[in-house]
């Protein structure tokens, strides 16, 4: 096996970077290109362009292309997307994990909003640990109950981190092909509240099995 270093793109002329972005747009027959689309077809990596020009928007502008991201995306939507990615991967997402297969938004979107990927994750953890109910969640509470039945995205994130994105009963993870659920340990219908202490990660198979046992007990 021969060891070789990857090509270093620091000194590539800006015109060459812009022309390559325009080429990808022509190949796709589109007037705008996302970072993920460029990474699939470009000769360089999207981060090379964002670092050189300051942002993906600026690179698109120099290539004569339109903007590709919705500036009105809320932090809440970005964080909810991270919960979904974390659930799908079964671990803390890394910068290069935010592909179309797992994520609605690219890593560059988080970088643009929060400054760096690390800062995006730190903001996500602060959001998850906030614990405050939204107005909609407050309105979803039933009289006499402290919490609504619905498990919000913050709680999902906390439980995923607490249980290591692994089924508490059989130990499987998404890497094993499992689909994970956040489950009430004491069912909400039986008085269990929607709080971290009463929530756990179960795979789909174990969750269905647990539900069947509860039905038999109550039947």
C-alpha positions as CSV (number, residue, x, y, z in Angstrom):
1,X,0.0,0.0,0.0
2,X,1.3,3.4,-1.0
3,X,0.8,6.3,1.5
4,X,-0.1,9.6,-0.2
5,X,-1.3,13.0,1.1
6,X,-4.6,14.4,-0.1
7,X,-4.2,17.4,-2.5
8,X,-3.9,20.7,-0.5
9,X,-6.3,23.3,-1.9
10,X,-5.1,26.4,0.1
11,X,-3.4,28.1,-2.9
12,X,-6.1,27.3,-5.5
13,X,-7.0,30.6,-7.3
14,X,-10.4,31.9,-6.4
15,X,-11.4,32.0,-10.0
16,X,-10.9,28.3,-10.2
17,X,-13.1,27.6,-7.2
18,X,-15.9,29.8,-8.5
19,X,-15.7,28.2,-12.0
20,X,-15.9,24.8,-10.5
21,X,-19.0,25.8,-8.5
22,X,-20.6,27.2,-11.7
23,X,-19.7,23.9,-13.6
24,X,-21.6,21.9,-11.0
25,X,-24.6,24.1,-11.4
26,X,-24.5,23.6,-15.2
27,X,-24.2,19.8,-14.8
28,X,-27.2,19.8,-12.4
29,X,-29.0,22.3,-14.7
30,X,-29.9,24.4,-11.7
31,X,-29.5,28.1,-10.8
32,X,-28.5,27.3,-7.2
33,X,-26.4,24.6,-5.6
34,X,-26.4,23.3,-2.0
35,X,-23.1,22.4,-0.2
36,X,-24.1,18.7,-0.3
37,X,-24.7,18.8,-4.0
38,X,-21.4,20.5,-4.6
39,X,-19.6,18.0,-2.3
40,X,-21.0,15.2,-4.5
41,X,-19.7,16.6,-7.8
42,X,-17.2,19.3,-7.0
43,X,-13.4,19.0,-7.5
44,X,-13.0,20.6,-4.0
45,X,-14.9,20.5,-0.7
46,X,-17.7,23.0,0.2
47,X,-15.7,24.1,3.3
48,X,-12.8,25.1,1.0
49,X,-15.2,27.6,-0.6
50,X,-16.8,28.8,2.5
51,X,-13.5,29.5,4.2
52,X,-12.1,31.2,1.2
53,X,-15.1,33.5,0.5
54,X,-16.5,33.8,4.1
55,X,-19.8,32.0,3.4
56,X,-21.5,29.7,1.0
57,X,-23.8,32.6,0.0
58,X,-20.8,34.7,-1.1
59,X,-19.5,31.8,-3.2
60,X,-22.9,31.4,-4.9
61,X,-23.0,35.1,-5.5
62,X,-19.5,35.1,-7.1
63,X,-20.6,32.2,-9.3
64,X,-23.7,34.1,-10.4
65,X,-26.0,31.6,-8.6
66,X,-29.0,32.0,-6.3
67,X,-29.2,31.4,-2.5
68,X,-30.0,27.9,-1.4
69,X,-30.8,28.3,2.2
70,X,-33.8,29.6,4.0
71,X,-32.6,32.4,6.4
72,X,-35.9,32.0,8.3
73,X,-35.0,28.6,9.7
74,X,-35.4,28.9,13.5
75,X,-32.8,27.6,16.0
76,X,-35.5,25.3,17.3
77,X,-35.9,23.7,13.8
78,X,-32.1,23.3,13.5
79,X,-32.0,21.7,17.0
80,X,-34.9,19.4,16.3
81,X,-33.1,18.2,13.1
82,X,-30.0,17.4,15.3
83,X,-32.2,15.2,17.5
84,X,-33.4,13.3,14.5
85,X,-29.8,12.9,13.2
86,X,-28.6,11.8,16.6
87,X,-31.4,9.2,16.8
88,X,-30.6,7.9,13.3
89,X,-26.9,7.6,13.9
90,X,-27.1,6.4,17.6
91,X,-24.3,8.8,18.6
92,X,-23.3,12.5,18.7
93,X,-23.3,13.7,15.1
94,X,-20.0,14.8,13.5
95,X,-19.6,17.6,11.0
96,X,-19.4,15.2,8.0
97,X,-22.5,13.2,9.1
98,X,-25.0,15.9,8.0
99,X,-25.7,14.4,4.6
100,X,-29.0,14.2,2.7
101,X,-29.4,10.7,4.1
102,X,-29.7,11.9,7.7
103,X,-30.2,15.6,7.8
104,X,-32.5,18.3,6.4
105,X,-29.8,20.9,6.8
106,X,-26.1,20.9,6.0
107,X,-23.2,21.3,8.4
108,X,-22.6,24.7,6.7
109,X,-26.0,25.9,7.8
110,X,-25.1,25.3,11.4
111,X,-21.6,26.8,10.9
112,X,-23.2,29.9,9.4
113,X,-25.7,30.3,12.3
114,X,-23.5,29.5,15.3
115,X,-20.0,30.3,14.0
116,X,-18.5,26.8,14.2
117,X,-19.8,23.2,14.4
118,X,-18.7,22.9,18.0
119,X,-20.5,26.0,19.0
120,X,-23.6,24.7,17.3
121,X,-23.4,21.5,19.4
122,X,-22.8,23.5,22.5
123,X,-25.9,25.7,21.8
124,X,-27.9,22.5,21.1
125,X,-27.0,21.1,24.5
126,X,-27.9,24.3,26.3
127,X,-31.3,24.3,24.4
128,X,-31.9,20.6,25.4
129,X,-31.2,21.3,29.0
130,X,-33.4,24.4,29.1
131,X,-36.4,22.3,30.1
132,X,-39.0,25.0,29.5
133,X,-42.3,24.1,27.9
134,X,-43.4,26.0,24.8
135,X,-46.9,27.6,24.7
136,X,-48.2,24.7,22.6
137,X,-46.9,22.2,25.1
138,X,-48.4,24.1,28.0
139,X,-51.7,24.0,26.1
140,X,-51.4,20.3,25.6
141,X,-51.4,19.5,29.3
142,X,-54.5,17.7,30.7
143,X,-56.1,19.1,33.9
144,X,-54.5,17.6,37.0
145,X,-51.3,16.6,35.1
146,X,-47.9,18.3,35.4
147,X,-46.8,17.5,31.9
148,X,-48.4,16.8,28.4
149,X,-48.3,13.3,27.0
150,X,-46.2,14.4,24.0
151,X,-42.4,14.0,24.4
152,X,-40.9,17.3,23.1
153,X,-37.6,17.5,21.2
154,X,-35.6,18.7,24.2
155,X,-36.6,15.7,26.2
156,X,-35.8,13.4,23.3
157,X,-32.3,14.9,23.1
158,X,-31.7,14.5,26.8
159,X,-32.9,10.9,26.9
160,X,-30.8,10.0,23.9
161,X,-27.7,11.3,25.6
162,X,-28.6,9.8,28.9
163,X,-29.2,6.3,27.5
164,X,-26.4,6.5,25.0
165,X,-28.9,6.1,22.0
166,X,-29.1,2.4,22.9
167,X,-32.2,0.3,23.8
168,X,-32.4,-0.1,27.6
169,X,-33.8,-3.6,27.3
170,X,-31.8,-5.4,24.6
171,X,-28.9,-2.9,24.0
172,X,-29.2,-2.6,20.2
173,X,-28.3,0.7,18.5
174,X,-29.0,2.2,15.1
175,X,-25.7,0.8,13.9
176,X,-27.4,-2.6,14.4
177,X,-30.2,-1.5,12.2
178,X,-32.6,-0.7,15.1
179,X,-35.1,2.1,15.1
180,X,-35.2,3.8,18.4
181,X,-38.2,5.2,20.3
182,X,-38.5,7.4,23.5
183,X,-40.8,5.5,25.8
184,X,-42.7,6.3,29.1
185,X,-41.4,3.8,31.7
186,X,-44.7,4.2,33.7
187,X,-47.3,4.8,30.9
188,X,-48.7,8.3,30.8
189,X,-52.2,6.8,30.8
190,X,-51.3,5.1,34.2
191,X,-50.1,8.4,35.8
192,X,-46.5,8.5,34.5
193,X,-45.3,12.0,33.7
194,X,-43.3,13.2,30.7
195,X,-40.1,13.8,32.6
196,X,-36.5,12.6,32.1
197,X,-36.7,10.2,35.0
198,X,-39.8,8.5,33.5
199,X,-38.4,8.2,29.9
200,X,-36.1,5.6,28.3
201,X,-34.8,4.6,24.9
202,X,-36.3,1.4,23.5
203,X,-35.9,-0.1,20.1
204,X,-39.1,-0.6,18.0
205,X,-39.2,-4.3,18.7
206,X,-38.9,-4.0,22.5
207,X,-41.3,-1.0,22.6
208,X,-44.0,-3.1,20.8
209,X,-43.3,-6.0,23.1
210,X,-43.7,-3.8,26.2
211,X,-46.9,-2.4,24.9
212,X,-48.3,-5.9,24.3
213,X,-47.5,-6.9,27.9
214,X,-49.2,-3.8,29.3
215,X,-52.3,-4.5,27.2
216,X,-52.4,-8.1,28.6
217,X,-52.0,-6.8,32.2
218,X,-54.8,-4.3,31.8
219,X,-57.0,-6.7,29.9
